[in-house]
Amino acid sequence: MNVAIFPGQGAQFVGMGKELYEQSSLAKERFTTANKILGFSITDIMFDGDDDTLKETEVTQPAIFLHSVISYELAQKSTPDMAAGHSLGEFSALTAMGALSFEDGLRLVSKRAKTMQAACDVTKGTMAAVLGLADDLVENTCAELDGVVVAANYNCPGQLVISGEFSAVEAACEKLKEAGAKRALLLPVGGAFHSPLMEPARDELAKAILETTIHTPSCPIYQNVAAAPIQDASIIKENLIAQLTGPVKWTQTIKQMLEDGASLFTEYGPGKVLQGLVKKIDREAEVKSAVLD
């Protein structure tokens, strides 16, 4: 069975999408529409901007969404059997599979980015990558500490990202190093994504999601918080809202897809991060990048 996967924040690079824009009338149309919806020239930043500006959450999220969805539209010849996206990538997956219109998908991504940035400004938090420990050991260590620190991204076996208050994340890193972690290092991110510290963003984003029309996707979407195939529009909305403060269960998602018959994973969007994670979850899995016309 064929699977479409879509990357999240961190896959961006200056110059992304420029070739698509120059070679495809559809891509040019999509980017032009995006500039109007966003109210600023995201194409200028993506194509010829600087790293620091592109890394800003309000720019990064729509930039990756645009690259991913346009790549899918240009490359895909038939509907996949399953789809999933890592964090932000879930919105790309839903748009690519027809659950969201392009315009609505972009508006939600923009709203998500703005509300997440606002939540970061309310409470300063951070994230850290923990390598070489079992998930349950990391979870239990976090649970024993004072302050907010939780498992946020289950990327692959032995690679889990934690998220929360600065002091709690730093304390967790020290404890996890003592417990034998190969590495436990703070990440250069703007806040504590996928943790309770994102709660201030929840109401505003939830309102936007609930007001947006979501159709039945063309194939099951394995959503981050459920790690299970979903096609019911009302459940999709609930899971999108829960994703803001809940964990990205990528390891669990890929394992479930493989159990359900997945054989070939194609990544749509910038970079090859997800392909690497899939191979770490199952060495026998077949992965590839999208081939664009």
C-alpha positions in Angstrom: 0.0 0.0 0.0 1.2 3.5 -0.8 1.5 6.1 1.9 1.9 9.9 1.5 3.8 11.6 4.4 4.3 15.4 5.0 7.0 17.1 7.1 6.7 19.5 9.9 8.6 22.6 11.1 12.4 22.4 10.8 12.5 21.1 7.2 12.6 24.7 5.7 15.5 26.1 3.7 16.1 29.4 1.8 15.3 28.9 -1.8 12.5 26.4 -1.2 9.7 26.4 -3.7 11.5 28.7 -6.2 12.0 26.0 -8.8 8.4 25.0 -8.4 7.3 28.6 -9.0 9.4 29.1 -12.0 8.5 25.8 -13.7 4.8 25.4 -13.0 1.8 27.6 -13.7 -0.2 25.8 -10.9 2.6 26.5 -8.4 2.8 30.1 -9.5 -1.0 30.4 -9.0 -0.8 28.8 -5.5 2.0 31.0 -4.4 0.3 34.2 -5.7 -2.9 33.2 -3.8 -0.9 32.5 -0.7 0.7 36.0 -0.7 -2.8 37.5 -0.8 -4.2 35.3 1.9 -1.2 35.8 4.3 -1.0 39.6 3.7 2.8 39.5 3.0 5.1 38.2 0.3 6.0 34.7 1.6 7.5 34.0 -1.8 10.2 36.7 -1.2 11.1 35.1 2.1 11.1 31.5 0.8 12.9 32.2 -2.4 15.4 34.9 -1.5 15.1 35.7 2.2 17.4 34.9 5.1 17.5 31.9 7.5 16.4 33.8 10.6 13.3 35.3 9.0 12.4 31.9 7.5 12.7 30.3 10.9 10.1 32.5 12.4 7.1 30.3 13.3 4.6 32.6 11.4 6.7 32.2 8.2 8.0 28.6 8.6 4.6 26.9 9.0 2.9 28.3 5.9 6.1 28.0 3.9 6.4 24.3 4.6 2.7 23.8 4.1 2.9 25.5 0.7 5.9 23.5 -0.5 4.3 20.2 0.7 0.9 20.7 -0.8 2.2 22.1 -4.1 4.7 19.2 -4.4 1.9 16.7 -3.9 -0.3 18.4 -6.5 2.5 18.3 -9.0 3.7 14.8 -8.3 0.8 12.6 -7.4 -0.8 10.5 -10.1 -3.2 8.6 -8.0 -4.6 8.7 -4.5 -2.5 7.0 -1.8 -4.0 4.3 0.5 -3.0 6.3 3.6 -1.5 9.6 4.6 0.0 11.3 7.6 1.9 14.5 8.5 4.3 15.3 11.3 2.8 18.0 13.5 2.2 20.9 11.0 2.4 18.3 8.3 -1.0 17.0 9.3 -2.6 20.1 7.8 -0.7 19.5 4.6 -1.9 15.9 4.5 -5.5 16.9 5.1 -5.3 19.5 2.3 -3.6 17.2 -0.1 -6.3 14.5 0.5 -9.1 17.0 -0.1 -10.4 17.3 3.5 -9.5 21.0 3.5 -9.5 23.4 0.5 -6.1 24.9 -0.3 -7.3 28.3 1.0 -8.8 27.0 4.2 -5.8 24.8 4.9 -3.4 27.8 4.5 -5.7 30.0 6.7 -5.7 27.4 9.4 -1.9 27.0 9.2 -1.4 30.7 9.4 -3.8 31.0 12.4 -2.0 28.0 14.1 1.4 29.7 13.6 0.2 33.0 15.0 -1.5 31.5 18.0 1.5 29.3 18.8 3.8 32.3 18.6 1.5 34.2 20.9 1.5 31.3 23.4 5.3 31.3 23.3 5.3 35.0 24.2 3.1 34.4 27.2 5.2 31.6 28.8 8.8 31.0 27.7 9.4 27.4 27.2 11.7 25.1 25.2 12.2 21.6 23.8 15.0 19.1 24.0 15.9 16.0 22.0 16.6 12.8 24.0 18.5 10.1 22.3 19.2 6.5 23.3 16.5 5.8 25.9 13.3 3.9 26.0 10.1 6.0 25.7 8.7 4.9 29.0 11.9 5.8 30.9 11.8 9.3 29.5 8.0 9.6 30.3 8.5 8.4 33.9 11.5 10.8 34.4 9.5 13.8 33.2 6.5 12.8 35.4 8.7 12.8 38.5 10.0 16.3 38.1 8.5 19.6 39.3 7.2 22.0 36.7 5.8 21.3 33.2 7.8 18.9 31.1 6.2 16.2 28.8 7.0 13.9 26.0 6.1 15.9 22.8 7.5 14.1 19.7 7.8 10.3 19.5 10.0 10.5 16.4 11.5 7.0 16.2 12.7 4.4 18.7 15.4 6.0 20.8 14.6 9.5 19.7 12.0 11.4 21.7 11.6 15.2 22.1 10.5 16.6 25.4 8.8 20.0 25.9 7.9 22.4 28.7 9.2 25.1 31.0 12.9 26.0 30.6 13.9 24.9 34.1 11.9 21.7 34.0 13.3 20.7 30.6 16.8 21.5 31.7 16.3 19.4 34.9 14.9 16.5 32.8 18.0 16.6 30.5 20.3 16.2 33.5 18.3 13.4 34.9 18.1 11.6 31.5 21.8 11.9 31.0 22.3 10.3 34.4 19.9 7.6 33.3 22.2 6.8 30.3 20.9 9.0 27.5 23.4 9.3 24.6 22.3 12.9 24.3 19.8 15.2 25.9 20.2 18.6 24.3 18.0 21.7 24.1 16.7 22.6 20.6 16.8 26.0 19.0 13.0 26.4 19.0 10.7 29.3 19.8 8.7 27.6 22.5 7.3 24.5 24.2 5.3 23.1 21.3 3.0 20.1 21.9 2.9 20.7 25.7 0.4 22.3 28.1 2.2 25.6 27.6 0.4 25.9 24.3 -2.9 26.0 26.1 -3.3 29.9 25.6 -3.5 29.2 21.9 -6.1 26.5 22.1 -9.4 28.5 22.3 -8.6 30.7 19.3 -7.3 27.9 17.1 -10.2 25.7 18.2 -12.7 28.3 17.1 -11.0 28.6 13.7 -11.0 24.8 13.2 -14.6 24.4 14.3 -15.7 27.1 11.9 -13.9 25.6 8.9 -15.5 23.0 6.6 -13.7 19.7 6.7 -14.7 17.1 4.1 -14.1 13.3 4.2 -10.5 12.8 3.0 -9.8 10.7 0.0 -7.9 8.2 2.2 -7.5 7.6 5.9 -5.4 10.2 7.7 -3.4 8.8 10.6 -3.5 11.7 13.0 -0.7 12.6 15.4 -2.6 12.3 18.7 -4.4 9.1 17.7 -1.9 7.2 15.7 -4.9 5.6 14.0 -6.7 6.0 10.7 -9.4 8.7 10.7 -11.8 9.8 8.0 -14.7 11.2 10.1 -14.7 15.0 9.8 -15.8 15.7 13.4 -13.1 13.5 14.8 -10.5 15.1 12.5 -11.4 18.5 14.0 -11.2 17.2 17.6 -7.8 15.7 16.9 -6.4 18.8 15.2 -7.4 20.8 18.3 -5.9 18.2 20.7 -2.7 18.2 18.7 -1.7 21.6 19.8 -1.1 20.5 23.4 -0.8 16.7 22.7 2.1 14.6 21.5 3.1 13.8 18.0 3.0 10.0 18.0 5.0 9.4 14.9 6.6 6.1 15.9 3.2 4.7 16.8 1.7 6.1 13.6 4.3 4.5 11.3 4.1 1.2 13.2 0.3 1.2 12.8 0.5 2.0 9.1 3.0 -0.9 8.6 0.6 -3.2 10.5 -2.2 -2.0 8.3 -0.3 -3.0 5.1 1.8 0.1 4.3 4.7 -0.7 1.9 5.9 2.5 0.2 6.3 5.8 2.0 6.6 8.9 -0.3 7.6 12.2 1.3 6.1 15.4 -0.1 7.7 18.7 0.8 11.2 20.0 1.7 13.9 17.6 2.9 14.0 13.9 3.7 13.6 14.0 7.5 10.5 11.7 7.6 12.1 9.2 5.3 15.0 8.8 7.8 12.6 8.4 10.7 10.6 5.7 8.9 13.7 3.7 8.1 14.7 4.0 11.8 11.3 2.6 12.8 11.5 -0.2 10.3 14.6 -0.9 8.2 12.7 -2.9 5.7 10.3 -0.1 4.8 10.6 1.4 1.4 10.8 5.2 1.3 11.3 7.9 -1.4 11.0 11.6 -2.2 8.2 12.8 -4.5 9.2 13.0 -8.1 7.8 16.3 -9.6 6.8 16.8 -13.2 
